[in-house]
């Protein structure tokens, strides 16, 4: 998943940065 996709999903779902970091790792 690209960072852009993660950022978009984060905004839509409203997840915290911590969750995004987990997906990136």
C-alpha positions as CSV (number, residue, x, y, z in Angstrom):
1,X,0.0,0.0,0.0
2,X,1.4,3.4,-1.0
3,X,1.9,6.1,1.6
4,X,-0.7,8.2,-0.4
5,X,-3.2,5.5,-0.1
6,X,-2.5,5.2,3.6
7,X,-2.9,8.9,4.1
8,X,-6.2,8.9,2.2
9,X,-7.5,6.0,4.1
10,X,-6.4,7.6,7.4
11,X,-8.4,10.8,6.6
12,X,-11.4,8.8,5.5
13,X,-11.4,6.5,8.5
14,X,-9.9,9.1,10.8
15,X,-7.2,6.7,12.2
16,X,-4.4,8.0,14.4
17,X,-0.8,8.3,13.1
18,X,0.1,5.3,15.4
19,X,-2.1,3.0,13.3
20,X,-0.5,4.3,10.1
21,X,3.0,3.6,11.4
22,X,1.9,0.0,12.1
23,X,0.7,-0.4,8.5
24,X,4.0,1.0,7.2
25,X,6.2,-1.3,9.2
